[in-house]
């Protein structure tokens, strides 16, 4: 009776382990950009909410600057956050005839009255779109990850 494994058994086990490692690497490589995309939407919505709360707390106007060309945003006097380069950002104002804003800088300001001019912000990556909508109670509400119907038209 021999003890141990044959060379073929060891080779099969090594092959199966490398196959599993390769499959999981591909899986994680595909999910990482998607997770970063969703995290960007959550962070932007949280920044908008934070600015409104700061306006009430400090009793002074708070300004959020969204630079659509440089792909970053910040509350005036606070840390700048970046938007990944593969995500496009579009801002829609409340006016019915307003054109979508896709370039330049967009300013969202909150004062103690809590009012603001923006209606929604879309973050698009490939065929997916996450919409952050202005809400009088929730301040900024994320409305899911949907297929990009606007780009198909």
C-alpha positions in Angstrom: 0.0 0.0 0.0 1.5 3.3 -1.1 1.1 6.6 0.7 0.8 9.9 -1.0 -0.5 11.2 -4.3 0.5 10.3 -7.9 1.8 13.0 -10.2 -1.4 12.9 -12.3 -3.6 13.6 -9.2 -1.4 16.5 -8.1 -1.5 18.0 -11.7 -5.3 17.7 -11.8 -5.7 19.5 -8.5 -3.3 22.2 -9.6 -5.2 22.6 -12.9 -8.6 22.9 -11.1 -7.2 25.4 -8.6 -5.8 27.6 -11.4 -9.0 27.3 -13.4 -11.0 28.5 -10.4 -8.6 31.3 -9.7 -8.8 32.4 -13.3 -12.6 32.5 -13.3 -12.8 34.4 -10.0 -10.3 37.0 -11.3 -12.5 37.6 -14.4 -15.6 37.9 -12.2 -14.0 40.5 -9.9 -12.5 42.4 -12.8 -16.0 42.9 -14.2 -17.7 43.8 -10.9 -15.1 46.3 -9.7 -16.0 49.1 -12.2 -19.7 48.5 -11.5 -19.2 48.8 -7.8 -17.2 52.0 -8.3 -20.0 53.4 -10.5 -22.6 52.8 -7.8 -20.4 54.1 -5.1 -19.9 57.4 -7.0 -23.6 57.9 -7.2 -24.0 57.2 -3.5 -21.2 59.6 -2.6 -22.6 62.4 -4.8 -26.0 62.0 -3.3 -24.5 62.0 0.2 -22.5 65.2 -0.6 -25.7 67.0 -1.7 -27.5 65.9 1.4 -24.6 67.0 3.6 -24.5 70.4 2.0 -28.2 71.0 2.7 -27.7 69.8 6.3 -24.7 72.1 6.7 -26.8 75.0 5.4 -29.3 74.5 8.1 -26.8 73.8 10.8 -24.5 76.7 10.1 -27.3 79.0 8.9 -25.3 80.0 5.9 -25.3 79.2 2.1 -23.5 76.0 1.1 -22.3 75.7 -2.5 -21.7 72.4 -4.3 -19.5 72.8 -7.4 -19.8 70.0 -10.0 -17.1 70.3 -12.7 -18.4 68.2 -15.6 -15.2 68.6 -17.6 -12.6 67.8 -14.9 -14.9 65.1 -13.5 -15.0 66.2 -9.9 -17.2 67.8 -7.3 -16.9 69.4 -3.9 -18.7 71.5 -1.3 -16.9 74.9 -1.2 -14.2 74.7 1.4 -14.3 70.9 1.7 -12.5 68.0 0.1 -12.7 67.5 -3.7 -14.1 64.1 -4.9 -13.4 62.7 -8.3 -15.7 61.0 -10.7 -14.2 58.1 -12.6 -13.4 58.9 -16.2 -15.7 56.2 -17.7 -18.8 57.8 -16.1 -20.5 60.7 -17.9 -22.6 63.2 -15.8 -25.6 65.1 -17.0 -27.5 67.7 -14.9 -31.1 68.6 -15.5 -32.6 71.8 -14.1 -36.2 72.2 -13.0 -37.1 74.5 -15.8 -39.3 72.7 -18.4 -37.4 74.0 -21.4 -33.9 73.8 -19.9 -31.3 71.9 -21.9 -29.3 69.1 -20.3 -26.0 70.3 -19.0 -23.1 68.0 -19.9 -20.0 70.3 -19.8 -18.6 73.1 -17.8 -19.3 73.7 -14.2 -22.6 73.4 -12.4 -23.4 75.0 -9.1 -25.9 73.7 -6.6 -26.5 76.0 -3.7 -28.5 75.5 -0.5 -29.4 78.1 2.0 -31.7 77.9 5.1 -34.8 77.7 2.9 -33.5 74.5 1.4 -34.5 75.3 -2.2 -32.4 74.5 -5.3 -32.6 74.7 -9.1 -31.6 71.2 -10.1 -34.1 68.5 -10.9 -31.9 65.4 -11.5 -28.4 64.3 -12.1 -27.7 61.3 -14.3 -24.5 59.2 -14.1 -24.1 57.0 -17.1 -21.6 54.2 -17.7 -21.8 52.2 -20.9 -25.5 51.2 -21.2 -26.4 51.8 -17.5 -27.8 55.0 -15.9 -28.2 55.9 -12.3 -30.4 59.0 -11.6 -30.2 61.2 -8.5 -33.4 63.1 -8.2 -34.0 66.3 -6.2 -36.4 65.6 -3.4 -37.8 68.2 -1.0 -37.7 65.8 2.0 -34.8 63.4 1.2 -32.8 66.1 -0.6 -31.3 63.7 -3.1 -32.8 60.3 -3.9 -31.1 57.6 -6.0 -33.4 56.0 -8.5 -31.8 52.7 -9.4 -29.5 51.5 -12.1 -31.4 51.3 -15.4 -30.6 50.8 -19.0 -29.8 54.0 -20.8 -32.9 54.6 -22.9 -32.0 58.2 -23.8 -28.8 57.1 -25.6 -30.8 54.5 -27.7 -33.0 57.1 -29.3 
